[in-house]
Amino acid sequence: MSARVQELSGGFDGARLLRHGAGPLFILLWSSGFIFVRIALDYTGPLTLLAVRYALVVAVLLAGTLLLRAAAPRGAAWLHLAVVGLLVQGGNFAFINLSLAHGLPAGAAALIASLQPILVGLLAPWFAGETVSARRWLGLTLGLAGTVVVILARSQIGALPLWGLLFSVFALLSMTAGTLYERRFGIGTGVHPVTANLVQTAAGLAVALPLALWLEPLRFEVTARMIEAMFYLVFANSIVALMLLLAMVRLGEASRVSALFFMVPPTTAVIAWAVLGEHMPPLGWVGLAVSAAGVAVVTLERRRR
């Protein structure tokens, strides 16, 4: 039956298209998020930004769930989705916002986040039952080396804020834990992606809103630039990018998918150069090429049966 459906659909393979097309799109959307968060923080606090962002995302996803009549999760799926939401939405994004608000440069924050594939590669064999081959370790090493070259080429190395560094490390740990947890329990095979994202974002809102009310004065300036940034963070970053990430994790090994994060710092540098006019030194382009080669080694690896 599946072969017949494939024939009638003209050979269209949605899973294959997702494998090959989702990665570049995810990198673009995720990398741009650092720039829009930096813009939005000029008009509000880091936790207030997150709370407003998540409230809007929950409203959009709730409407989408009702429109699509997406089924609710069943049984333990509620708990698993909430845990991933607390780690990825409540932990990762909150700590990234806090690190940027405490003066950590976006490039440094992106560089620390790019260490995630190393942690996933080290922990995946024990936590997610995956085997990381020598070739994949080569790709991870190339990706990290290229990322370091890009950041060093763009930035003047100086004293970095301690709290900014700590918050960025916490974001790294939260995102790594969320990725491994998602892969370990295979949450999404029976859960609609819109419903899954709704539950996870609601879990993040349950963390961000009380903290914003407790720790911040709830300053939120409505300007054209703020509206543009919020629109991007809600739709592109919180809805499309996260759905792509979770879909890719479910289709492939966690270490392979996480290697895409090596491209985030270089891609962020390219976008900043194109949009904000930030200078990209020649050495930075070399690092971008090395990082891209590392990701290619990891993502194009084929298993031999």
Secondary structure, 3 states (H helix, E strand, C coil): CHHHHHHHCCCCCHHHHHHHHHHHHHHHHHHHHHHHHHHHCCCECHHHHHHHHHHHHHHHHHHHHHHHCCCCCCCCHHHHHHHHHHHHHHHHHHHHHHHHHCCCCHHHHHHHHCCHHHHHHHHHHHHCCCCCCHHHHHHHHHHHHHHHHHHHHHCCCCCCCHHHHHHHHHHHHHHHHHHHHHHHHCHHHHCCHHHHHHHHHHHHHHHHHHHHHHHCCCCECCCHHHHHHHHHHHHHHHHHHHHHHHHHHHHCCHHHHHHHHHHHHHHHHHHHHHHCCCCCCHHHHHHHHHHHHHHHHHHCCCCCC
